[in-house]
Amino acid sequence: MQEKDNNMAKGVQHYYKDGRKFNGTTHKMSNGALHTGKTHTKSSKPVFHLKDLSVAAKKKARSA
């Protein structure tokens, strides 16, 4: 059996929903959503690719 690769989007910048950059490890949930941290904890937060952000969040991300 092949081990699952947690770095599916390695090298791609991730952002919080409000457009702040996230730099750190991520994990993929069973529903496909990306969250902060190598494994899921109570403090894990969802993160997104730039293309998935709202218009306002994209503007904030690009200005940072």
C-alpha positions in Angstrom: 0.0 0.0 0.0 1.3 3.4 -0.9 1.6 6.1 1.7 -0.5 9.3 1.2 1.4 12.4 0.3 0.5 15.4 2.6 2.4 17.9 0.4 0.0 17.8 -2.6 0.4 21.5 -3.2 4.0 21.9 -2.2 5.4 25.3 -3.1 1.9 26.8 -3.5 1.1 29.7 -1.2 -1.8 29.2 1.2 -4.0 31.9 2.8 -6.4 32.3 5.6 -10.0 33.1 4.5 -9.4 36.8 5.2 -6.4 36.9 2.8 -3.5 36.8 5.3 -0.7 34.6 4.1 -0.1 31.3 5.9 3.4 29.8 6.0 3.6 26.4 7.6 2.6 22.8 7.3 -0.9 21.8 6.2 -2.9 18.6 6.1 -5.9 17.6 4.0 -9.2 16.7 5.6 -11.3 13.7 4.4 -13.6 16.2 2.7 -10.6 17.6 0.7 -10.3 20.9 2.7 -6.8 22.1 3.7 -6.1 23.0 7.3 -3.1 24.3 9.2 -0.7 21.9 11.0 0.7 18.6 10.0 -2.2 16.8 11.8 -5.6 18.0 12.9 -6.0 19.6 16.3 -8.5 21.9 18.0 -6.5 24.9 16.8 -6.3 23.8 13.1 -7.8 26.4 10.8 -8.8 26.1 7.2 -6.5 27.6 4.5 -7.1 28.3 0.9 -5.3 28.8 -2.5 -5.5 32.4 -3.8 -7.9 31.4 -6.6 -10.4 30.2 -3.9 -10.5 33.5 -1.9 -13.2 36.1 -2.1 -12.5 39.3 -4.2 -11.8 41.3 -1.0 -9.5 38.6 0.4 -7.6 38.4 -2.9 -7.1 42.1 -2.8 -5.7 41.9 0.7 -3.5 38.9 -0.2 -2.0 40.7 -3.2 -1.3 43.9 -1.3 0.7 42.1 1.4 
